[in-house]
Structures are given as C-alpha cells and as structure tokens.
Amino acid sequence: MANGTQVARITHIIAESPKGFEDAIQVGFNRAVATLRGITGLRIAEMRVSVKDNKIATYRVKMEVIFILE
C-alpha cells in the first residue's frame, strides 16, 4: 500500500485437542497458516474444556487470527 500503510483483518477460529490448550492453539494456528497469508498475530479470546464421564475430554480455544490484507 502507499506510504507503508497496511490494513489488517481478524478472523475467528475455534480449535480443539485432547492433549491440552497449547496443542489446541497449535492445531488452530497450523490450520490458519495453511489457509491465510500475512498472519501477524493471534489473540486467545476464550479457553474451554469439554467434560465426559467426569473427566476433561477436550481442550478448546477460540482465537482471533490477525493478518494483513494484500
């Protein structure tokens, strides 16, 4: 863009993993990288777990993926 100005966009992703929050973040990030170009950051907006038989079954994260529009 002119004069080095940029415009960014945010998209939301929900990802899950049975291993933990860090793995759920990595799963979501890996999917975002496969689809989006120009990613500059992530913001974890929410962390939740699903429970089954009185045990944590999956870890879920809702994240905002920030990327520069071309």
C-alpha positions in Angstrom: 0.0 0.0 0.0 1.0 3.6 -0.4 3.4 5.1 2.2 3.8 1.8 4.0 0.2 1.8 5.4 -1.4 -1.5 5.9 -4.9 -2.8 6.6 -5.4 -5.9 8.8 -8.3 -8.2 9.2 -9.3 -10.6 12.0 -10.9 -13.9 11.6 -12.0 -16.2 14.4 -11.1 -19.9 14.7 -12.2 -22.5 17.2 -9.8 -25.4 17.6 -9.7 -28.4 20.0 -7.3 -31.1 21.2 -7.5 -33.9 23.7 -3.9 -33.1 24.7 -4.2 -29.6 26.2 -4.7 -25.9 25.5 -1.2 -25.4 23.9 -1.9 -28.2 21.5 -5.3 -26.8 20.6 -3.6 -23.4 19.9 -1.1 -25.1 17.6 -3.8 -27.1 15.8 -5.7 -23.8 15.1 -2.5 -22.0 14.1 -1.4 -24.7 11.7 -4.8 -24.6 10.0 -4.7 -20.8 9.8 -1.2 -20.9 8.2 -2.5 -23.4 5.6 -5.3 -21.0 4.6 -4.2 -17.4 5.3 -1.2 -15.3 4.2 0.3 -12.5 6.1 -0.5 -13.6 9.6 0.9 -11.2 12.2 -0.5 -12.4 15.4 -3.1 -14.4 17.4 -5.2 -13.5 20.4 -6.7 -16.2 22.5 -10.2 -15.0 23.2 -11.6 -17.9 25.1 -10.5 -21.2 26.6 -12.9 -24.0 27.5 -12.9 -27.7 28.2 -15.5 -30.4 27.3 -16.2 -33.0 30.0 -17.2 -36.6 29.5 -17.6 -39.2 32.3 -16.4 -36.7 34.9 -13.1 -36.2 33.0 -11.8 -33.5 30.7 -12.3 -34.8 27.2 -11.1 -32.0 25.0 -9.5 -28.6 25.4 -11.0 -25.8 23.2 -9.7 -22.4 22.2 -11.4 -19.6 20.4 -8.7 -17.4 18.8 -8.6 -14.3 16.7 -6.1 -14.6 13.8 -4.8 -11.2 12.6 -3.5 -10.9 9.1 -2.5 -8.2 6.6 -4.8 -7.7 3.6 -2.9 -7.8 0.3 
